Amino acid sequence: MGWQPRNRPDDRDAAVPLISPLGPRHTLFEALDQMLSVNSSASVVVDEQGRSRGVLRLDSIRELSNVQLPGRPDLLEVSS
C-alpha cells in the first residue's frame, strides 16, 4: 500500500509506502497498533524475503479477536 509516482505507474519499486509492511515476526497486536497509529484499515504482509504475501485488514483482526482455542482462553486460533 502506498503512493505510486505518476511517471512510473508500473514500477512497484517506486511506490512510497504509507505504512510499514508486516513480517512473519509481527503479532496481531503490533499490526493493530500500527494500523491505528496511522489511521489505516489495512497493511501489506510480507515473507522473510520481503515479498508480498497479501493484505491484513482491520476487519480480519476484528474477526480473529472473537475466535479462541478450546481450553486455551489466552490464545487465539489463527487459520491461513
N, C-alpha and C positions, 0 to 999 in steps of 0.2 A: 504494500500500500504506500503510495507516495505520489508526488507530483512528477509528471513526465514533461521534459522540455519540448516545446512545440517544434523546434528544429530537428529533434531526434525522437520522433514518436515511437519508433520500433526498437530503440536501443534500451533494453531492460537495465543495462548497467548505468545508464544516465539518470535513472529515476532518483529523486531525492525523497528518502523515506520520511513519513510523518511520525512513525512510531517504530521503535527498535523491534526487530523480529524476535520471536520466542524460539528458544532452542530446547533440546531434549532435557536439559537440566533445570528448566524453569518449572515452577509449580503453578497450579491454577491460581493460587493466591497472588503470586507475583504477576501473572498475566492480568488478573483483575485489577490489581493495584496500578499497573502500567496503563491499562486502558482508561481507567477512571482519571488518572492524573493528567492525561492529555485529551480527555473528553472524546474518546474513540469507542466505537462499538465493535471493533474487530482488530485482530493483529495477525500478521503473517507468521506461520510456523515453519521453521527450517530444520534440516537434519544436521548431523555433526559436521558436514562439509559446507554448510550454509546454503544448500539447495532448498528451494521452496517445496514444502510438503503439503501445504494447504492453508486454510484460514481458520482461526479460532474466533468465534463470535461470542459476544456478551450473552446472547440468548442461550448458547450452548453451555456456558458456565452456570447460568441460572438453572437449566435443566439438570446438570450434573450435581448441583448442590442439593438436590432433592432425592438422590439415589444413595443408599447406604448398603454396605455389605452386611449380610445376616450375621449376627453375633459380634460385629465389629462396628459399633456406632462411631468410633473415632476415625474410620477410613471410608473414603468414597470409592465406589466402583466406577472405573473409567474404561469404557469399551472403545475400540478403534473401528 
